[in-house]
Amino acid sequence: MRSLSRTLERATLRDIALVCLADALVGVSFGAIGVSGGLPLWVPVAMSVLVFAGGAQFAAIGVVLSGGGVIAAVATGLVLNARLLPFGFTVAGVLDGPRWRRLLGAHLLTDETVAFTLLQPDRPRRRAAFWLCGLALFVVWNAAVVLGAAAGGFIGDTDALGLDAAFPAVLLALVLPSLADRRTRNAALFGAAVAVAATPFLPSGLPVLLALAGLLLAGRAPSDREREPTAERDQATERDQAAGRKPVRGGAPTAGEPRVELAKEAH
């Protein structure tokens, strides 16, 4: 864990800690809702260890507490967690190594771990962000669920505390920096519009899957030239101008452009 934290910047470590704090509040709420609704303490605790998916756990508990069967609860959780399938393909590059490690990584796959992984600029940092965030969230979430379940009889109305707002607020804070790119922003807005429009007509979880239609507006991936930092291009242009050359964008100089000999650059 310490070696992973050394790979990441301090700001990333701070953000992971804040996400863990927010998820702890949600975990306390989940444990309290389960026990105060009449479930044994071990049920929300076992779900948190074996499922480790907050949204799916809330959905399954909601089905059970409203009188639904186990099969309906499991089906609801599976539908809601189906969004993690494309997430898994996105971060598959960091889940290398033996099979047990890949299986553990798949279990730790959450919205938060994917968000932090995609924010990192290179593969070592992406790997460190995934494992550090995933392991920290797993420990914090399960500890919070145990605490909430133990205090379930004393909290009473958990909705009055507003703990359910912490989870979407965290996700919104994570995606905001990515919305600076116009392509990403258009895709996110279109996907959100599709999800909101489908919410009154479809079961919980399906509108989130339909939001993936926003990827159609993401367009092609930028080329290597487009990904080159603007500052580096500007510095290259300044060097060309200082050497008396015109910046060449297409490779070879066009007809009529003076060619500067390498001997002149030495002066």
N, C-alpha and C positions, 0 to 999 in steps of 0.2 A: 504493500500500500504506500509506503514511504517513497519507494523508487518511482511509483506512478505519479505521485504528487510533485516530485522534483521535475518531471518532464513538462508540466503544465505551468502556465503563467498564474501569478497571484490572483488576477481578476477572475480567471476561470475557476480557481479553487473557491473563491468567495461566492461566485454564482452557484456552484454546486452545493455549497453549504446552505445558501438561502433556499434552494430548491428542496433540500433535505428537510429544512425547517418547515416549509410550507406543506410538504407531503406528510410530515409528522402530524400536523394538525388534522389533515384529512384522514390519516390512519386512526387517530384517536376517535374521530367521528364515526368511522366505519365500525370499529370495535364496540363503541357505545350503542350504535344503532342496532347491531346484531343482538347484543345481550339484552338491551332494554326491550327489544321486540319479542323476546321469549326464547331465543336460541341458547343452547349451552355455550359456555365460554370457549370450549375447545373448537367449536365450529368456525368462527371468524379467524381464530388463530391458525387453524389448519389450512383454511383457504388462503391466508396470506402467505404461508410458507410454500404451499404447493402450486398455487395459481399465480400469485404475485402480479396482479393486474387490477389496479384500483377501480377503473371503470367497470370491468367485467364483474368484480366482486360486489360492487354496489348494485349492479343490475340483477345478479343472481340472488342476492339477499332480498332485494325488493320483490322479486317474483315469489320467493318462498314465504316471506312475511305477508304477502297479499293472498296467500292460499294456493299458489301454484305448486306443481309437482317438481321433483328433482330434475326430470328430463327437460322440462320447460326452462328451468333455471340454467342448466348446463348449455342448452341450445342458445339461450339469450347471451350468455357469456361468450360462447364461441363466435356468434355473429358479431358482437361488439369487438372482439379481439382479432377479427379477420383483417383489420386495418394494419396489423403488425406484419402481415405477410410481405407487402411491398417494402416496409421498413427493413425487414430482414435482408432483402436483396440489396438494399442501399448500403448497409453497413457490413455486408458479408466479408469485405476485404480485411476487416480488423479481427475477425473470428477465425484465426488460423491456429495451427497446433493440433494436438491429439483430439480424438473424438470427445472425450469427457470435457475438455475445455470448450469446444464448440457447443456442446449441449448446455453447459453452464451459461455460456454467453447468450444462447437462445432463451434461456429462462430469465435472464436479467434484462432482456430487451423490453424497453418501455419508451414512451414518447420522449421522456426527458433524456434518456441515454442517447437516443438517436439525434436529438436536437444538439446536444453538446458535442457529439461525435462529428456531425456535419459542419460545425462551426470552426473546427480546427484546420489549420492550413496544410498539414502534412500527415503522413501515415503514422509515425511514432506518436504524435500528439493525439491523433484520432483514437489510436488504440488505448492510450493512457486515459483519455477522457471517458471512453466507453466503460472500461473496467472500473475506474475509480468511482464514477457516477453510479454505475450499476450496483457495485458492492455496497457503497455507502447507502444508497436508497433501500436496498434489501434489508440491511441491518436496522436502519432507522424506521422503515415502514413496519416491520414486524414488531419491534419494540413498542412503537406507538399503538399498534393494534392491541397488544397485550395490555397496555396501560388503559386504553379506552374501554376494553372489554371488562377489565377489573372494576372500572368506575362507572360501568353502564347503568347501574341501578341508581346512581346519584346525580348524573348529568340531566336526566329528564328529556326535555325537548331539545334535541341536537340541532334542529333547523334554526332555532332562535339564536344560536351562536354564529351562524353564517360561515361555518367551517367549509361548507361545500363550495364556496366561492374561491377558496385558496388555490385549488387545483387548476381551473381554467385561467386564473390570473397569472399563475406561474408559466403556463404554456404560452400565453399571449406575450409575456415579457421575453420569452426565449425567441419567438419568431419575429419580433419587431425589427431587430437589426437586419434580417434577411429581406425585409420588405422595401429596403432602399433601392434594390434592383427593380426596374420597371417590369421586366418579364415575370419575375417572381411575384411581384405585387399584383399584376393582372391575373395570374394563375390562381393566387390565393383568394382574391376577391370573387372570381368566377366560381371557384369551388365552394366558398362560403355561401354565395347566393344559391347555388344548387342545393346545398345541405339545408339551408333555412327553408327553401321552398318545399322540400320533400318531407320535412319534419312532421307536419300535421297528418301526412298520409301513410307514412311507413313506420315500422317498428323501430325501437331504439337500436342504434348501431348502424342501420342501413344508410341513413343520410350521410354519415361520416364516410362510408365507402363511396357513395356517389360523388362526394366532394373531390375525389381523385380525378374527376373529369376536368378539373382545372389544369391538369398536366398538359392537356391539349394546347393550352395557350402558352406554355412555357417555351415552345419553339425549339430550335436546334441548339445544341450545346455550343458555347463560344469556342472559336478556334484558338490555337496557341497564341497567335498574334493579338487577338482580342483580349486574351487573358493577361498579356504582358502589362505590368504596372505602368500607368501613365507617367509616373516620375522617371522611370528608366528610359522611356521613349524621349521624354523632354531632355534628359541629360545627353542622350545620344545625338539629338538634334543640335544641342549647344556645342558639342565637340565637333560636329561636322562644320558648323558655321565658323568656329574658331580656326579650323584648318582651311577655310576658304572653299569648302565643298557645299554643294546643294544637297539637302536631304533627299535620299532616293527611297521611294516607297515600293516600287515594283521590282527591285532587285538590281538590274543593270541600268546605268545611266542612259537617258534618252539621247536621241540624235541631237547634236549641237551643244550638249553640255560639256564643259571642260573637264578633262580627266586630270586629277591632281596626282603627281608622281609621289611615290613613297619618300623619295629623297627630300622633297619639300617639307614633309611633315616633321623631319628631324630638326628643322630650324624653327 
